[in-house]
Amino acid sequence: MFRTLGGGNLGSNGTKETHPHAVTEMCEVGSRLYANALRTGRIARTEVKPAPCLMEFALLHPDPDDANWLLPVPPTIALTQRLTPIEREITERRRMSVELADAFEPFMALGTQQITSAHSITVLEGLDRINAALDLATAQCQTEMLTVQPSRRRAENRLIEGLERDRLLVERGVRIRTLYQHTARYSPERLAYVDQFANGKAEYRTIDELVERLIICDEAVAFIPIREDRQVALELRHPGLVRYLIQVFEFMWGRAVPLRAGTPYETDPDGITDIQYSIAKLLVEGHVDEAIARRLGMNVRTCRAHIAKLATALGSGSRAQLGFLIAQSGILERDH
């Protein structure tokens, strides 16, 4: 659209002296000479040699009565001559734009569906990005938040952040239901946290075993971690996936007990507590001590202490014998 001109004069050595600039520009010499020509009505050919662009731009044309003189083209005509090809090109590009839009229109709906599906699962990497997505979902939550919180010890500042987040939700009338492991009953920090919401807007229950963290807002979005260090998470907005995770939550919620309903670790007549029953079940499934402790929300030392008590109750002298005695004792057939 904006071409560069290359007019010029022959120098003393016979080479052509270039005088280039864009069509949309006017050099200082050319501007002065064109203005003089408009004022006087004509200009000598010899005067315009320093500015060959005036002829290239068609701002001057030969005087039909005297070849030594040039006449100025009125600026309105010169401008029209310059604008016409530009406007023609703009019109052509607009026509092409309309044709392209018409060609792609049948595919737009299909493309939107694919984009929606692709963005129904978003990978969040890094705590800052994960927390930002959680904060946004929390701020938009209007009805209910469901959370599964394995009972890992949390730093005080994280508990305070969680308290403020939940307080804002409750003040907006959002219902909160949270699942912890039974070990949360023996955490003073956790109990103090729960006591802040004794008005019935938030419910807390515990269950013996939880696998991983889960957060669901308004049946619309769910968050799950996909790495043990919790540096990577998935944001799920696919309706089918979110509904499935809600069903999983409701299944666990129906088998959990209210946090303040007393200890669930009562000893049965056979001397086996509920927590030891849970450990026995995981031992028979082949889990190592570290995995059992993680799934039950306790440290490994506490887990091993319970395993030792279970071995004593069943009269086991070794780890291998303990698995056999658990299977033979029938404790796994108890109704829990």
C-alpha positions, 0 to 999 in steps of 0.5 A: 500500500505504501510504496517507496519512490526512487526518483532522482537526478544524475550526479556529476559522476553519471550515477543516479542520485536517489530521493526515496520516501513513502507515498504518504510522506513529503520531504522538506524540499518537496513540500516547500517547492509544491507550496511555492508552485501553488502560490505562484501557479507554476514552477520552473523545471530546473527548480524541482530537480532537488525533489523528483518526488513531486513528479513521481507523486503526480503533484506537478504536470508539464505546462502545455504552453511552455515545456520549461515550466510545470503546473501544480495539481490542485491538492484535492485532486492529488489527494483523491488520486492517492486515496483511490487505490488505497480505498479500492484495496480496503474494499477488496480486503473487506470483501475477502473478510466477509467471504472468509467469515461465510466460509468458516461460519458452518464450523463455528458451532463445532469449534465452540463445542471442542473448545468447551470440552478442552477447557472442562479439564484444566491443569493448574501447576504451582501453588500460586495458580492453584490458590488463585483458581480456588479463590475465584471458585470460592468467591463465585460459590453461591449454594454449597461447598463440599470438601474432603480434607485428609488430616495432615497437620496444617500451618497456622497461617493456612488454618487462618486463611481457611477460617476467613474463607469459610467465614465469608462463605457462611456469611453469604449463606453458602452451606459447607460440608467437610469430611476429615479422618477420625484423627482430626478429633485429636487435633486441638487446632482442628477442633478450635477451627471447627468451633468457629462455625457452631451455628449449623451453617457448616457441618463436619464429619469424620471417617476412618479413611480418606484418600485425597483432597477434594473441593467441589463448588456449587456442583459446577467445579471440582478440584483434585490434586494429581501429585503428592506434593500438591504442586499440580492440581486439576480444575474440573468443570465437565458436568459428568465428572463433577456429578460423579465426584459429588456421588463419591462425596455423598457415599463417604458422607453417609458413612461418616460420623459427626465430629462432635459425636464422641470417639469412634475408636471404641474397643469391641469385646474382642479388644480391637478398636475401630482404628485397628480394624481399619489398619487390619483391613489395609494390612491384608490388602498389602499396604505398607506402614507409610501408606496406611498412615497416610490414608488414615491421617496419622503419623507412621509412629502412631500407625506402628503403635496401633499395629503392635497393639493389634498384634498383641490382641491377636497373639501374633509374633511376626508381621507375616503371622499377623496377616494370617491371624487377621484373616483367621480371626474374622474381624474383617467380617464385622459390620462397620 
